[in-house]
Amino acid sequence: MTIRFDKLIKNTGIALDIIEKELLGAATHHGKRVAVLVDAMGRFFGLDDGTRKNLSICALFHDNALSEYILSERAGLAPHDPSMKLHCELGQKNLEALLPGNISGYVLYHHEWANGQGPFGKREGECPLAAELICLADATDVRHRYNCIDPDKLPQLIDRIKNDRGIHFTNRAVEAACTVINEELLHSLSDDCIREALDRAIPPEEVDIQNTMIIKFALLVSRIIDYKSAFTRRHTAQIANKAWYMGNWYKWNDDRKAQFFLAASLHDLGKLAIPTEILEKPGALTPGEFLIIKDHVRITWELLKDIEGMETICDWASNHHEKLDGSGYHAGKGADKLDFNSRLLACIDIYQAVSEERPYHPGRTHRDTMGILFDMAGRGFIDGGIVNDLNMALQPFNGGDVPLPKILDLFNTPVGY
């Protein structure tokens, strides 16, 4: 079974852009514009297709560790770092675990200045070309917002970039930018055209569901989702681990386990669009706030529904808050519309949410957790047979963490704190 891996990457990039807008005030589609601009500059330098594709993916995900860094700092697990040096280090490690080929320094040095004033003190000529291009594309989009520049202002934009030559940006990056940034490119960077432009920068790619890149990407996305809130730092990863574990328990083949693991890793993708203050609210949610929280399932569905090869995975991921009696969300599906894997993922999600510590309840033992699930099954909300299976399968962990499956150890590259 294959899936359109490029679409999965691009649609995850949509969610990352939402984080940047919330945390840094970046304009809509910031990551996409950085990716398209560096692809154009890469063409100026004659980079081959494979190098440009990796460069564009690194540009799209250049701030993949932003929430991880900010959460670590807030929790006192990392020192205050105005230069955000740590997020460059974490982001580089995350992408090196994902992408084939040499991308050394691409994200690590994307905040370095030509004059040595960046977080690592690197000067012009000491960083890879790719890092210089991402630096210029990132900084100029933040400053000038390419999505809303009047083409008549193009000469002034070029002058501003040239004025930063040798200060913020390197000579070769400025030469490339001032050559490729024209009215046609500005049009492609507009909100209406940016997705089509990104399709040209990151071309179609079908990947087998069991390919190591898919597994690595699932681990990366689960980390990004979990670090959105201090109270979900293990949530997605543990649901994915439990999903694989239950697949083994049911003696599924590797293809089905890989599909279910990916669905579990992506099930809360829509939470990246939910404000952190709502996710971390210690008290009861207002009706309006609860509606916002509920919308994360619809957003997950929107991000996954058009990815070829992931139709079933999308269903499993976006059904995780549905109930057998039709009282769940986002679609209000009943028992006749919920297959076994949808029911199983819903039960695993409840188990994890009930057993882990949250602002509104302490962590629970397996026995106490199962008491809640058995009650829900008795009221016709969730599948009683699956609840019985979870009771037997997860009892040895007593509500604690299920380790990453041995077969996935090779793909897990722990980073951060």
Phi, psi and omega in degrees: 000132179243157175228160177280093185295324181298321179292323178298317178297312183296317182290329172293325176300327176301315180293322178296322178299326178295320178298314181298323179294320181290314188276327186239354182075019180296152179290158178305139177067026182304308183299322179295318180294322177299318180296316182293320181293318180291330175297317178297318179290325176297322176296322177303322180273001177073027179293144181289167187301316182295319179294318179295323179297312178299320178298317181293320179294318177299321179293316179299323183253025186298334178248034183298335182259014183300310181293326178297316179295312183296321179294318179298320179293314181298325182279359181076015180268352177219145180292154176299133189218088183302331180281350182056037178304320183297321182293332175292318180294314181294317180298321178296315181296319180300315184284328176295331177285345185258311193268141173284160178087176184270112175239027184303123175083355184303310180265328181305321186250024185281358173248014179281140178263150180299332182268009176086010183269008179281179185298332181256359178070020179282139180253174179307132180093354182254001180237156176298150177306318182303317180296321179297321181290318178297319179303310182293315181297316181296307185294319182288329176290323177297318183286316192249345178053083184301339182289347182225026177278130174289127180307332178294341180268006183302316179301321178293322177299313180299320179298319180296319178296317179297324180294342179265005179298127179081353178256285177270317187249149180283160182300317184288326177293319179295318179301315181295313183298315183290342176275318188269337182281105178224183183299322180296316179293318178302320178298320181292338180272357179291159182301327182287336188245352191295326182291320177296320179295322179294327177299327177285326181285323179240095188289166180303141179210119175264133183229140177295142184301333180268003179298142182301330179296323179294314180298315180297318180295320178301318179294319179296313182295320179298325178293316179299315180296313185295329182276005175293331182220145178296339185265003178232029187293344179236359192299300184294316181300320181287325176295319179295317178298317179293327178297314178295318180299317179291327174300319175296319183297324178274359180062041176287159174283168186296326181296314180292321178297319180296319177299315183291323177298318179294318178300317179294322180292333185256357191299330180254023180306323180295342179293342177296340179268358182267130180305138183299325183295333176281318179299327185255011181297123184284337182260189181293143177281145172288163177305321179293320179293323179294324176297322178294315178300314182300332184292347182297331180290318177298319181295318175304313179300316180298322183286335186253342194293333185258012181271115182301133180092350184246018183301313180289320178300319177299316179300310181301315183294317186270001175262008192285353173246011176281155180236151183299332181271006178084007184269001182274194182215157019264345188257355181064036180289148176255185186305323184290347181252001185245111180283178186300314183293326175296317179295320181293314180296323177299318180292320178296319179298316179296315180304313183293315181297323182284325186277333183273157179291136177228167179302332187254003173198151177284170174295154183234155175286169176301316182298313180294321178298315182293331176301320180290318180293320178297322178296318179294321177295319180297333179268006174082017181276319185229168188285116183295325178296318178293322178300317176299319179296315178298322179302316180285316188288322187263356181305320182300339183267350175050044177083356181271191185287141168266125184294157174303132181305143183306321182295340181261354182306323182297335186261352184265121179240088184300135177224164175085208189240000000 
